[in-house]
């Protein structure tokens, strides 16, 4: 019968006979279960061994820029880091490249220093001594890098993934307030450009520069900026005694903290390191030495009036060659003293790094600062001629990792 015709009778399904169940003897069934279990164990052991071999062979680093399996690691940059600055997500380093006659290079890292990329900066000189006086600052949520080359005539602005543009600095009558996130562009305008020292702001995106409309009530000698707070050390114009002025609203208003016990000797150099989390700042005064090092003769913790009273700190050891510092969130101060990292508490107790050696390689740390992603960073000068930085999560004296700069 043709079953492709509509309406034809379909084939009947063939009759199925029930399958017979064959039961193995107990001895054979026990052997089969043992064999199956052994195969499963061997398979699991093989998978685990393969995974372990793969993990051991990779040894990946954390974060973006980790080396690819089987890829040859790039050699570190031969040279040194001249200046290091940090933003919320990026770090920038002005370094010298020994492989090209110590030619200056501008580098950027967006993965906490694991990897670095070269940036093209217009007018980059070939002589490393020409960039020693450059001033670098990071500002804004976009982590813009502003480069001032010391001539006071131009500012070059750009960043990682943002081409650099050079703008001519033009005068601005005054700034009512500092734009939020750009407090790092506030400067002390020195004579002769300013008849008397005062605070000014340079807008990196336009090149407009002018004085703050509301000036602090002290003649500024030192400025510290961090976390939206501006702290100024100097002589009170009304009392002619030493004081600190602080603004927590982007220079819209100022509060004065008198420090009558601090000497007003103009030969003393001041440094200010804010701790915005505690509404305090560290004030260091001392005699300037070689390469900008400071021999500290007086040390104070200065809070805002609502946060407490200022008090002098007497460290349990001398600070003879301070080249930089940063305030930690817990209120302590990290300084580099003669290249040795020292952590100070407000009761004077200090903690110094035990050694400045990485194996047989010696190093000194400079320019400690707050870095991206809650890190603390500093540039590291290594004795083997490799450009490097150092990072820490706590700021403790012996909790810093020296990391070579790898492009």
JOQUI-V670132 format. One record per backbone hydrogen bond with DSSP energy under -1.0 kcal/mol. NH is the residue of the N-H (numbers start at 1). CO is the residue of the C=O. E is the energy in kcal/mol with one decimal. If there is no record, write none. Layout:
nh->[NH;NH]
co->[CO;CO]
e->[E;E]
//
This chain:
nh->[8;29;30;31;32;33;34;35;36;37;38;39;40;41;42;43;44;45;46;47;48;49;50;51;52;53;54;55;56;57;58;59;71;77;79;80;82;83;85;87;91;92;93;94;95;96;97;98;100;101;102;103;105;107;108;109;114;116;117;119;124;130;131;134;135;137;139;140;143;144;145;146;147;148;155;156;157;158;159;162;165;167;169;170;172;175;178;182;185;186;187;189;194;200;201;202;203;207;209;210;212;213;219;221;222;224;226;229;230;231;232;233;234;235;236;237;240;243;244;245;246;247;255;257;259;262;268;269;271;273;275;278;280;281;282;283;284;285;286;287;289;293;294;295;296;297;298;300;301;302;304;307;311;313;316;322;323;326;328;331;333;334;335;336;337;338;340;342;343;344;345;348;351;353;358;361;363;364;365;366;369;371;373;375;376;377;378;379;380;381;383;385;387;389;390;391;392;399;401;403;405]
co->[5;25;26;27;28;29;30;31;32;33;34;35;36;37;38;39;40;41;42;43;44;45;46;47;48;49;50;51;52;53;54;55;68;405;385;96;94;94;92;90;109;85;107;83;105;80;103;78;97;98;97;97;95;93;117;91;111;406;108;106;121;127;128;131;148;146;144;181;140;139;158;137;156;135;167;147;165;145;162;159;157;155;153;207;209;211;250;179;182;183;200;198;190;187;210;185;208;203;170;201;199;175;235;233;233;231;229;226;247;224;245;222;243;219;241;217;236;234;257;232;255;230;246;244;242;259;265;286;284;282;280;275;275;302;273;300;271;298;269;295;293;290;322;287;319;285;285;283;311;281;279;304;301;299;348;294;336;334;332;328;344;326;342;324;340;321;337;335;351;333;349;345;343;341;361;358;356;381;339;379;377;375;88;372;392;369;390;366;388;364;362;382;77;403;378;401;376;396;391;389;387]
e->[-2.0;-2.2;-2.0;-1.6;-2.1;-2.1;-2.0;-2.1;-2.2;-2.2;-2.0;-1.9;-2.0;-2.2;-2.2;-2.0;-2.2;-2.4;-2.0;-2.0;-2.5;-2.3;-2.0;-2.4;-2.6;-2.3;-2.1;-2.6;-2.7;-1.8;-1.5;-2.3;-2.3;-3.2;-2.0;-1.1;-2.9;-1.7;-2.5;-3.2;-2.3;-2.8;-2.1;-2.6;-2.8;-2.6;-2.2;-2.9;-1.4;-1.2;-1.5;-1.1;-3.0;-2.8;-2.2;-2.5;-1.3;-2.2;-2.6;-3.0;-1.4;-1.5;-1.3;-1.4;-2.9;-1.8;-2.1;-2.7;-1.7;-2.0;-3.2;-3.1;-2.7;-2.8;-2.3;-2.3;-2.8;-1.6;-2.3;-1.7;-2.8;-3.0;-2.8;-2.0;-2.8;-2.1;-2.2;-2.1;-1.9;-1.9;-2.9;-3.5;-1.7;-2.5;-2.8;-1.6;-3.1;-2.9;-2.6;-1.8;-2.0;-3.3;-2.5;-3.4;-1.6;-2.8;-1.8;-2.0;-2.2;-2.9;-2.9;-2.5;-2.1;-1.0;-3.5;-2.0;-2.2;-2.6;-2.3;-2.7;-2.4;-2.3;-2.2;-3.5;-2.5;-1.8;-1.7;-3.0;-2.4;-2.3;-3.3;-1.4;-1.8;-1.6;-2.5;-2.6;-2.7;-2.5;-1.7;-1.9;-3.3;-2.2;-1.8;-2.6;-2.2;-2.9;-1.9;-2.4;-2.3;-3.2;-2.2;-1.7;-1.9;-3.2;-2.1;-2.6;-2.4;-2.1;-3.0;-1.9;-2.5;-2.6;-2.8;-1.9;-2.7;-3.0;-1.6;-3.0;-2.9;-3.4;-2.3;-2.0;-2.2;-2.3;-3.5;-1.9;-2.2;-1.6;-1.7;-2.4;-2.4;-3.1;-1.2;-1.6;-2.6;-2.7;-1.9;-2.2;-2.1;-3.0;-3.1;-1.2;-2.7;-2.6;-3.0;-2.1;-2.1;-1.9;-2.9;-3.4;-2.9]
//
